[in-house]
Amino acid sequence: MSLAAASPDSLFEHPACCPIVLFDQSFVKSLFRVLQYLRPHRRLAITTLICAACATAMELVPPWVIKIIIDDVIQAKQATLLPWVIGLLIGAYVLKNVFASLRIRLNNQLEQKVVHDLRRQIFSALQRLSITYFENRSTGEIMSRVTNDTEHVERIFIDGLEGMLTASLTLIGITGLLFMLNWKLAALSLLPIPVLALSASWFTSKVHGYYRGTRQSAAELNGYLQDALSGIRETMGFGRQGHEQARFNRLSQAYSDKNLKAMVLWSVYSPGMILVAAFGTVLILWYGAGEVMEGRLTLGELVLFLSYLAMFYVPINQIHSVNHMLQHALAASERVFEVLDTVPQVSDRPGAVAPVHRAHGEVRFDRVQFHYRPDVPVLRGVSVTVPVGERVALVGMSGAGKSTLLKLLMRFYDVTDGAISIDGKDIRDLPIAYLRQQIGFVQQEPFLFNGTVKDNLLYGDLTADQDRLEAAARAARAHEFIAALPEGYDTWIGERGVKLSVGQKQRVSIARVLLKDPPIVIFDEATSNIDTETEVKIREALNELTMGRTTFIIAHRLSTLHDVDRILVLDSGRLVEEGRHDALLSRGGVYAGLYEAQFQV
């Protein structure tokens, strides 16, 4: 493939890198960081590079053989040498392709191992990050970093590493041979190098910025696409297909425009480099022809020199191609490393040790204050102690801080001031994994994974057997409808449980928490979307199963709170009332107002 035929995203089969390319500091820093992923696989990398070096060495043999044929066989008329020379030529070609085949196979193994390590580290980093990171970014944008950006980083290993050695060895070997053959011609062949180096430096400084924008635009497009597909029912329901098409078109066009900027730059740079290299060939032909006519150079030596010269400029052209590819790949690597370098806002304190035993479940909020933005406090000095086994309901207007208080209990966020403790131990002194193992959480909008019913239930306890699964499902009044599904517990329920009704998803989610069997349970609007008959059955089961278990319930349906042990009333982030249902109604305070407003006709 010639350089002129190569596109920015369809480079040479054997691209390379070379010292003549002037990289800036950030480029080198990013490149060396990517190369650190080779360390665990250095034996495979070295073997790959040895195969590449051997293939390169074999590539230098044919021009010399052709020189022998011209000077020693044809012109000297030594026909007896021809079979031996042809055999040598065939052997060189065979060995070159054997080593090339091994290189390709080993290099593919190497890049897959390295990219797997990189993907694994990115996903592990995402698992450690705080909930704030995900709230401030679209799912599609994060997915783009894990998949698309990682795939572009992969090209460094596919197209770059063994190519570096191949190009370097080729240039060193050919340069030595050129000077050995004729130092004057060799010096002439080096004249275009300064121009090529300066052009490469200019191109690098320009195109890297373009590719940063391209990767960001790709992430925005992926983010929109993920959101649009997730909301396809709303799009159809509101008849907004045309509106969404226009939004997609705008983002797609922006992505194309940013790609085009890099392509336009490449369209000038690539032919320009070929033209500069061609001037070197012209100089050699002009001077070399004179040397042959003067008898100071044989025809075979000139052909040999021109053959090596052609090989000399090939890796230089490949260098420019690899430089282009590396700019794209390293722009993607910067986005990948942003994930790896992000420090979680909520993390384990140094020396945090998990208690040996399961928590009892006493929860204390001590003057808890919290804000998402400093100028907008969400919780203001909330203090309350919930003994082991007490069932507590949190009520209040939307935005009063109910859900936030319980998110702080799970350390989705850390308190701004004050403290939360379990069994007298500040939760910030507990490992996060241990803390969350002690709490079961049923969200307001149940999330089910794209898998079977059984897969989703096992999320509560990965070691549970079928009997325990069914016991938890029965307690949540889910067993009957699960058994009626086409494949029972092995029925595939689709993305977010799309094949189940809202009430069915709610019951599976409750069963999942019951299977986890934590000492502390949180229900955030857990029964808001379940019909009355099913709700009654679930509450009968929960009354028995939550016995001796600390339970927090957030509910706007105040009629469901008659049997809880205590109701905590929040208003503008403050705890303003607490007590049982009847006592709070009799006071005529905030709770009574909420209750009356809910049942006004």
Stockholm file with secondary structure:
# STOCKHOLM 1.0

chainA/1-601         MSLAAASPDSLFEHPACCPIVLFDQSFVKSLFRVLQYLRPHRRLAITTLICAACATAMELVPPWVIKIIIDDVIQAKQATLLPWVIGLLIGAYVLKNVFASLRIRLNNQLEQKVVHDLRRQIFSALQRLSITYFENRSTGEIMSRVTNDTEHVERIFIDGLEGMLTASLTLIGITGLLFMLNWKLAALSLLPIPVLALSASWFTSKVHGYYRGTRQSAAELNGYLQDALSGIRETMGFGRQGHEQARFNRLSQAYSDKNLKAMVLWSVYSPGMILVAAFGTVLILWYGAGEVMEGRLTLGELVLFLSYLAMFYVPINQIHSVNHMLQHALAASERVFEVLDTVPQVSDRPGAVAPVHRAHGEVRFDRVQFHYRPDVPVLRGVSVTVPVGERVALVGMSGAGKSTLLKLLMRFYDVTDGAISIDGKDIRDLPIAYLRQQIGFVQQEPFLFNGTVKDNLLYGDLTADQDRLEAAARAARAHEFIAALPEGYDTWIGERGVKLSVGQKQRVSIARVLLKDPPIVIFDEATSNIDTETEVKIREALNELTMGRTTFIIAHRLSTLHDVDRILVLDSGRLVEEGRHDALLSRGGVYAGLYEAQFQV
#=GR chainA/1-601 SS CCGGGCBTTBCCSSCCCCTTSCCCHHHHHHHHHHHGGGGGGHHHHHHHHHHHHHHHHHHTHHHHHHHHIIIIIIITTCGGGHHHHHHHHHHHHHHHHHHHHHHHHHHHHHHHHHHHHHHHHHHHHHHHSCHHHHHTSCHHHHHHIIIIIHHHHHHIIIIIHHHHHHHHHHHHHHHHHHHHHCHHHHHHHTTTHHHHHHHHHHHHHHHHHHHHHHHHHHHHHHHHHHHHHHTHHHHHHHTCHHHHHHHHHHHHHHHHHHHHHHHHHHHHHHHHHHHHHHHHHHHHHHHHHHHHHTTSSCHHHHHHHHHHHHHHHHHHHHHHHHHHHHHHHHHHHHHHHHHHHCCCSSCCCTTCCCCSSCCCCCEEEEEEEEEEETTEEEEEEEEEEECTTCEEEEECSTTSSHHHHHHHHTTSSCCSEEEEEETTEEGGGSCHHHHHHTEEEECSSCCCCSSBHHHHHHTSCTTCCHHHHHHHHHHTTCHHHHHTSTTGGGCBCCGGGTTSCHHHHHHHHHHHHHHHCCSEEEEESTTTTSCHHHHHHHHHHHHHHTTTSEEEEECSCGGGGTTCSEEEEEETTEEEEEECHHHHHHHTSHHHHHHHHHTCC
#=GC SS_cons         CCGGGCBTTBCCSSCCCCTTSCCCHHHHHHHHHHHGGGGGGHHHHHHHHHHHHHHHHHHTHHHHHHHHIIIIIIITTCGGGHHHHHHHHHHHHHHHHHHHHHHHHHHHHHHHHHHHHHHHHHHHHHHHSCHHHHHTSCHHHHHHIIIIIHHHHHHIIIIIHHHHHHHHHHHHHHHHHHHHHCHHHHHHHTTTHHHHHHHHHHHHHHHHHHHHHHHHHHHHHHHHHHHHHHTHHHHHHHTCHHHHHHHHHHHHHHHHHHHHHHHHHHHHHHHHHHHHHHHHHHHHHHHHHHHHHTTSSCHHHHHHHHHHHHHHHHHHHHHHHHHHHHHHHHHHHHHHHHHHHCCCSSCCCTTCCCCSSCCCCCEEEEEEEEEEETTEEEEEEEEEEECTTCEEEEECSTTSSHHHHHHHHTTSSCCSEEEEEETTEEGGGSCHHHHHHTEEEECSSCCCCSSBHHHHHHTSCTTCCHHHHHHHHHHTTCHHHHHTSTTGGGCBCCGGGTTSCHHHHHHHHHHHHHHHCCSEEEEESTTTTSCHHHHHHHHHHHHHHTTTSEEEEECSCGGGGTTCSEEEEEETTEEEEEECHHHHHHHTSHHHHHHHHHTCC
//
